[in-house]
Amino acid sequence: MNAPPRAGNPARWLRSVALPATGQQARIGRQRMDMATLLWGVVFGAIGGGFFIYGKRQGALVPLVCGVGLMVFPYFVSNAWATVAVGALLMAIPYFVRL
């Protein structure tokens, strides 16, 4: 059974009731993504899907590869500023590189 609610700070009570993280759970907790990184990942993933479809239909290798890169890289970058920088770079490559 849960302990009866205490007066005061509810967050403090929740921390006292919650079980401590061990092993894999502790490692995952340290690598937590924040909301900005998650939203930027969704935005760049959608843009990457567009690049991928365009590259596939036009037979253009550079947009195809950049589209895959835009869809995959947010899984490996955990900083919001780095996500924006890498995403902007991958979006600019097809404009400057023509094969």
Secondary structure as GFF3:
##gff-version 3
##sequence-region A 1 99
A	DSSP	alpha_helix	10	17	.	.	.	ID=ss1
A	DSSP	alpha_helix	24	30	.	.	.	ID=ss2
A	DSSP	alpha_helix	35	58	.	.	.	ID=ss3
A	DSSP	alpha_helix	61	72	.	.	.	ID=ss4
A	DSSP	three_ten_helix	73	75	.	.	.	ID=ss5
A	DSSP	alpha_helix	80	96	.	.	.	ID=ss6
###
